[in-house]
Amino acid sequence: MQAALAAQEPRWGVNEARSETLESIGEAQKKTKAEGLMVIADMIHSCSNAHVAKAAVFCIGGAFAERVGAAARERGMELGGFVAVIVQEFARRADGEAMQALSREIAGADQPILRGLACLLEPTLEAEICAGPEACDLIPAGLHDRRHCGSLAYAH
């Protein structure tokens, strides 16, 4: 019986097994990238609405919402409208590299849309701290720089 089972099982060498493993990893990475880009598209679609954007910021957390609200007030804007404009500008100006960087940041997050929104807003808030509202553009030039994403305000 064992001889019959052994004859039916394929016998792969180390190279064939490694090749199959690498192919599986490649497929999983492609799937993860595609999922990340779909989440970003969903975030852009949802948070381009001022009411949804405001609710999403409050879901991220109180301290973060206060920072975003202060930045909006300094520009004479409502919180939701301010966030919606930033999201729309990201959608308009982001290149493939920026999309991939954001996709990597949200990969594995419990709430990827909220994580993506926090990552998107953080550079604007950092610019507020560093240069003051009078020196800041609405969207900082370094929008694609995701080093600012690991905000303590988001980690709750």
Number of C-alpha atoms within 10 A of each C-alpha: 5 7 7 8 8 10 9 9 8 7 10 9 8 8 9 11 12 12 11 11 12 12 12 12 12 12 12 12 12 12 12 16 17 14 14 25 18 13 18 22 15 13 22 22 15 17 27 22 17 18 15 17 25 21 14 21 23 16 13 19 14 14 13 22 21 14 17 26 21 17 23 19 13 14 13 10 14 18 22 22 19 22 29 23 18 21 24 16 15 19 17 9 13 14 11 10 10 17 19 18 15 23 22 17 19 24 17 11 12 9 11 18 21 21 21 24 24 24 24 23 22 25 22 24 22 16 19 22 13 11 10 13 17 9 10 16 11 18 19 17 12 11 18 22 16 17 12 17 22 14 14 9 16 19 10 8
